[in-house]
Amino acid sequence: MALINLLTKKQIEVLQSYLNDDWKYLILNGAVRAGKTVIDNYLFLLELKRIKQLAEREKEPHPQYILAGYSSNSIYTNVISSIENQFGIVMKTDRHGHYHLFGIDIVPAYTGSVRGIGAIRGMTSYGAYINEASLATHEVFQEIVQRCSVGSARIICDTNPDIPTHWLKTDYIDNHDPKARIKAFSFTIDDNTFLSKDYVESLKAATPRGMFYDRSILGQWVTGDGIVYQDFNKDTMVIPRNRVPDGLDYYVGVDWGYEHPNPIILLGDDKDGNTYVLEDYTQKHKFINYWVKIAQNLQTRFGRNLIFYADSARPDNVNEFQANDINCINANKNVLPGIECVAKKMREGKFFIVDTAAEGLLDEIYQYAWDEKTGEPLKENEVRHNDRLDALRYAIYSRNVKGGFVPWT
């Protein structure tokens, strides 16, 4: 079978570079679903075979290799499971949590925090494969580089874009010093010609405009520009109460406050995935007993199983809710994925605010802007407030993120 039937043109370009060019670092960056990890998984297997031959020549009985990712789950999902599906190769861990293939001891390293250094500190590696490299802490990335000290060791990376000042972009991707021996390839979603046209068009249409589109679809290292929720449309998304359907799946977002506002936001989803912001309870200078009564009232109206997704920064308040038999759990507070989740609903026309709950939210939405230096929203002291939007994000993202979604019953 011809190679063009198995790989995209961009993947073949990467493979040819792997086979023919002199490189120390091979970095694939760009859009989601563009085929970066697929070709990197193949190169990973080629590297293991190359290292096996090298170790045999050097009479090294126990060659080691670093397989790095943000977490154990991301390594398994993006690499191990994908290799099993692509090539039918089953990789099991030993009692140390290491994988073994082609006679190579593959040592997982977790790049999400400096604790990930522990697994590889002191080892001598024949190379590394770093998945989701832009999510790695700089310290862990540097430790991986330093561990790859065998003369012919090489490092393969793949990543989605981040801010243009990210160290991976400035120190590696944009480093054209021949002595650094860095080969970098940028992908757009259109490079993956194996994706169906319908899927690509749908993904493009559903991806929020601005930074999310530029990164996820075009593969660009950009910061945000202007307001965060560019797809919000007051004319179509603020609705009267009589347009809210019956039988919603209700849940609540909570952002604790005292000197700054403390919102409790009631939301509901219908069976078509539309989200409705129904009620806004936001006050300052109220103690926890006040909020317990608000929550108990909502439970009386919408059922004792009503979930309150709350800010984990105040465990005492979460504990107080739970002590009063309120179904309160810590929200998933991941900022950018959470914002993207909310923005995607707006982009798809599946986000609505009841007019009686709109005033405070509209005030925050129109102020919620990107910080061009950090690539994240402006801090609260740089705008008037964003407490309602935080509560909204906690609820919607926690409800939709893997492991936090409660199926429709």
C-alpha positions in Angstrom: 0.0 0.0 0.0 1.3 3.4 -0.9 2.5 5.7 2.0 0.1 8.4 0.9 -2.8 6.1 1.7 -1.5 5.8 5.3 -0.2 9.2 6.1 -1.1 12.8 5.2 1.3 14.9 3.1 2.4 16.8 6.3 3.0 13.5 8.2 5.1 12.2 5.3 7.1 15.4 5.3 7.8 14.8 9.0 8.7 11.2 8.5 11.2 12.2 5.7 12.8 14.7 8.0 13.0 12.1 10.8 14.8 9.7 8.4 17.0 12.0 6.5 17.8 15.2 8.5 20.3 15.8 11.3 18.3 16.8 14.3 18.3 16.7 18.1 14.8 18.0 18.7 11.8 17.2 16.5 8.8 19.4 17.5 5.3 19.1 16.0 3.0 21.9 16.9 -0.3 23.2 15.8 -4.0 22.6 15.5 -6.1 20.0 17.3 -6.9 16.8 15.3 -4.2 17.7 12.8 -2.4 14.3 13.0 0.6 15.4 15.2 0.4 12.7 17.8 -0.4 10.0 15.2 2.9 10.5 13.4 4.8 11.1 16.6 3.6 7.7 18.0 5.0 6.1 14.9 8.3 7.9 15.3 8.3 6.8 18.9 8.3 3.2 17.8 11.0 3.9 15.2 13.1 5.5 17.9 12.8 2.5 20.2 14.0 0.2 17.4 16.9 2.6 16.7 17.9 2.7 20.3 17.7 -1.1 20.6 20.3 -1.4 17.8 22.4 1.3 19.3 22.3 -0.3 22.8 23.3 -3.7 21.3 26.3 -2.2 19.6 27.3 -0.5 22.9 26.6 -3.6 24.9 24.2 -1.7 27.1 21.9 -4.4 28.7 19.4 -2.0 30.2 18.7 1.0 27.8 16.2 3.5 29.2 13.9 6.0 27.4 11.6 8.7 28.8 8.0 8.9 27.8 6.6 12.2 29.2 3.2 13.7 29.4 1.1 16.0 31.6 -0.3 13.1 33.6 -0.4 9.4 33.7 -3.9 9.6 32.2 -2.7 11.8 29.3 0.2 9.4 28.6 -2.1 6.4 28.5 -4.8 8.1 26.4 -2.6 10.0 23.9 0.2 7.5 23.5 -0.2 4.0 25.0 -3.9 3.5 24.0 -3.4 5.1 20.6 -0.4 2.8 19.9 -2.6 -0.2 20.8 -5.3 1.0 18.5 -2.9 2.0 15.6 -0.5 -0.9 15.7 -2.1 -3.6 17.8 0.9 -3.4 20.2 -0.1 -4.0 23.9 2.1 -2.3 26.4 1.8 -3.2 30.1 3.5 -1.7 33.0 5.8 -3.5 35.4 5.8 -3.2 39.2 7.7 0.1 38.9 5.1 1.6 36.5 7.6 1.3 33.5 6.6 0.1 30.1 8.8 -2.3 28.0 9.0 -2.6 24.2 11.8 -3.9 21.9 14.0 -4.5 24.9 13.8 -0.8 26.0 12.8 0.3 29.6 10.3 3.1 29.0 10.1 5.4 32.0 7.0 7.6 32.4 7.6 11.2 33.5 4.8 13.6 34.4 5.4 17.1 33.3 2.5 18.9 35.0 4.5 19.7 38.1 8.0 19.6 39.4 7.1 16.3 41.2 7.4 14.7 37.8 11.2 15.1 38.0 11.3 12.4 40.7 10.8 9.5 38.2 13.7 10.4 36.1 16.2 12.2 38.4 19.6 10.6 38.1 18.8 8.4 35.1 20.7 8.4 31.8 18.3 8.2 28.9 18.7 7.3 25.2 16.0 9.9 24.3 12.5 11.2 25.1 9.0 11.5 23.7 7.2 14.5 25.2 3.5 14.6 24.6 1.6 18.0 25.1 5.0 19.7 25.6 3.6 23.2 26.1 1.8 22.0 29.2 5.1 20.9 30.8 6.7 23.0 33.5 9.9 24.5 32.2 11.9 22.9 35.1 10.6 19.4 34.2 11.3 19.9 30.5 14.8 21.0 31.2 15.4 18.0 33.5 14.2 15.7 30.7 16.6 17.4 28.2 19.5 16.9 30.7 18.7 13.3 31.3 19.0 12.6 27.5 22.8 12.6 27.7 23.6 9.6 25.6 25.5 10.9 22.5 22.8 10.0 20.0 19.8 10.8 22.2 17.0 12.7 20.5 13.8 14.3 21.8 10.4 14.2 20.0 7.7 16.6 21.1 4.1 17.4 20.1 2.0 20.2 21.3 -0.9 22.5 20.7 -0.1 26.3 20.6 0.0 28.6 23.6 0.9 32.3 24.0 3.7 33.4 21.6 6.0 34.2 24.5 5.9 30.6 25.8 9.4 29.3 26.4 8.8 26.3 24.1 8.1 28.7 21.2 10.8 31.2 21.9 13.6 28.9 23.1 13.0 25.9 20.8 10.5 26.4 17.9 11.9 29.8 16.9 15.5 28.8 17.6 17.2 28.6 14.2 20.7 28.2 15.4 22.2 25.2 13.4 24.0 24.0 16.5 20.7 23.5 18.3 19.6 21.1 15.6 15.9 21.8 16.0 13.3 20.7 13.4 9.9 22.2 13.9 6.7 21.6 11.9 3.5 23.5 12.2 0.1 21.9 11.5 -3.4 23.3 10.7 -6.5 21.2 10.9 -6.7 21.2 7.1 -3.4 19.2 7.1 -5.3 16.2 8.3 -6.9 15.1 5.0 -8.2 11.9 6.6 -10.8 13.9 8.5 -14.2 14.0 6.9 -15.2 17.3 5.3 -18.3 17.4 7.4 -16.4 17.0 10.7 -13.9 19.8 9.8 -16.7 22.2 8.7 -18.7 21.4 11.9 -15.6 21.9 14.1 -14.7 25.2 12.5 -18.3 26.4 12.8 -18.5 25.4 16.5 -15.1 26.7 17.7 -15.4 30.1 19.4 -14.0 33.0 17.4 -10.7 34.7 18.3 -7.9 33.0 20.2 -9.6 29.5 20.4 -10.1 29.4 16.7 -6.6 30.7 15.9 -5.0 28.1 18.1 -7.3 25.1 17.6 -8.0 25.4 13.9 -5.1 27.4 12.5 -2.4 26.2 14.8 -1.2 29.7 15.7 0.6 30.8 18.8 -1.5 33.8 19.7 -2.9 35.7 22.7 -6.5 36.8 22.9 -7.7 40.1 21.5 -10.6 42.1 22.9 -13.5 40.6 24.9 -13.4 36.9 25.8 -16.9 36.0 24.8 -16.9 37.4 21.3 -19.8 35.2 20.2 -22.2 36.5 22.9 -25.3 38.1 21.3 -27.6 40.0 23.7 -30.4 40.1 21.1 -30.7 36.4 20.7 -29.3 35.1 24.1 -31.2 37.2 26.6 -34.8 35.7 26.6 -38.0 36.2 28.6 -38.9 33.5 31.2 -41.7 32.2 29.1 -39.2 30.9 26.5 -37.6 28.6 29.0 -38.7 25.0 28.4 -40.0 22.7 31.2 -38.2 19.7 32.6 -34.7 21.1 32.7 -31.7 19.4 34.4 -30.9 21.9 37.1 -27.5 22.7 38.7 -25.7 25.6 40.4 -22.4 27.5 40.3 -20.9 29.1 43.3 -18.0 31.6 43.7 -17.4 32.4 47.3 -16.8 36.0 48.4 -17.3 38.5 51.1 -15.5 41.8 50.3 -16.1 41.0 46.6 -19.4 39.6 45.4 -20.5 36.1 46.2 -22.7 34.7 43.4 -24.9 31.6 43.4 -26.1 31.0 39.8 -28.9 28.6 39.0 -28.7 27.0 35.6 -30.6 24.3 33.7 -29.9 22.2 30.6 -32.5 20.8 28.2 -32.2 17.5 26.3 -30.8 19.3 23.2 -27.8 20.6 25.1 -29.0 24.2 25.5 -28.0 25.9 28.8 -30.2 28.5 30.5 -29.0 30.9 33.2 -32.2 31.1 35.3 -31.5 32.9 38.6 -28.7 35.0 40.0 -28.2 35.4 43.7 -25.2 37.7 44.2 -24.5 39.7 47.3 -21.5 41.1 49.2 -20.8 41.0 53.0 -23.0 38.0 53.7 -21.9 35.2 56.0 -22.2 31.5 55.2 -25.5 31.1 57.0 -27.1 33.4 54.5 -25.9 31.2 51.6 -26.9 28.0 53.3 -30.5 29.3 53.4 -30.3 30.3 49.7 -29.1 26.8 48.8 -31.7 25.1 51.0 -34.4 27.1 49.3 -33.1 26.0 45.9 -33.0 22.4 47.1 -36.7 22.7 48.2 -37.7 23.9 44.8 -35.5 21.7 42.6 -34.7 18.6 44.6 -32.2 17.4 47.2 -29.9 16.0 44.4 -29.3 19.5 43.0 -25.5 19.8 42.6 -23.7 23.0 43.7 -20.3 23.3 41.9 -18.3 25.5 44.2 -15.0 27.3 44.3 -12.6 25.1 46.1 -10.7 28.1 47.6 -13.0 28.1 50.6 -13.1 24.5 51.9 -14.7 25.8 55.1 -17.7 27.0 53.1 -18.0 23.8 51.1 -17.8 21.8 54.4 -20.6 24.0 55.8 -22.8 23.3 52.8 -22.2 19.6 53.1 -22.8 19.7 56.9 -26.2 21.1 56.1 -27.0 18.2 53.7 -26.4 20.4 50.6 -24.9 18.5 47.6 -21.9 20.7 47.2 -18.7 19.6 45.5 -15.5 21.3 44.4 -15.8 22.6 40.8 -13.3 22.0 38.0 -11.7 25.5 37.9 -9.5 24.9 34.8 -9.6 28.4 33.3 -9.0 28.2 29.6 -10.9 24.9 28.9 -13.7 26.2 31.1 -13.9 29.5 29.2 -13.8 27.6 25.9 -16.6 25.3 27.0 -18.9 28.3 27.8 -17.8 30.1 24.6 -18.5 27.0 22.5 -22.1 27.0 23.8 -22.4 30.7 22.8 -20.9 30.0 19.4 -23.4 27.1 18.8 -26.3 29.2 19.9 -27.0 27.0 22.9 -26.6 29.6 25.7 -29.4 31.7 27.1 -29.9 34.1 30.0 -33.3 34.8 31.4 -33.9 38.6 31.3 -34.5 38.8 35.1 -31.1 37.3 35.8 -29.2 39.2 33.0 -28.2 42.6 34.4 -25.2 41.6 36.4 -24.0 39.0 34.0 -24.2 41.4 31.0 -22.1 43.9 33.0 -19.4 41.3 33.5 -19.5 39.8 30.0 -18.9 43.2 28.3 -15.9 43.8 30.6 -14.3 40.3 30.4 -11.3 40.9 28.2 -8.1 39.0 27.3 -4.7 40.0 28.8 -2.4 40.0 25.7 0.6 39.4 27.8 -0.6 36.3 29.6 -3.1 34.9 27.2 -5.6 34.6 30.0 -8.5 36.9 31.1 -7.6 40.1 32.9 -7.3 39.7 36.6 -10.2 40.9 38.8 -8.3 44.0 40.0 -7.9 45.0 36.3 -11.6 45.0 35.7 -14.5 45.8 38.0 -15.4 42.1 38.7 -16.0 38.8 37.1 -17.4 36.7 40.0 -20.6 35.7 38.2 -18.7 34.6 35.2 -16.4 32.4 37.4 -19.5 30.8 39.0 -21.0 30.3 35.5 -17.8 28.7 34.2 -17.4 26.4 37.3 -20.9 25.1 36.8 -21.0 24.6 33.0 -17.5 23.2 32.7 -17.8 20.9 35.7 -21.1 19.6 34.2 -19.6 18.9 30.8 -16.0 17.9 31.5 -15.2 14.2 31.5 -15.9 12.8 35.0 -18.1 15.8 35.9 -21.1 15.3 33.7 -24.2 13.9 35.1 -26.2 12.1 32.4 -29.7 13.0 31.5 -32.2 10.8 33.4 
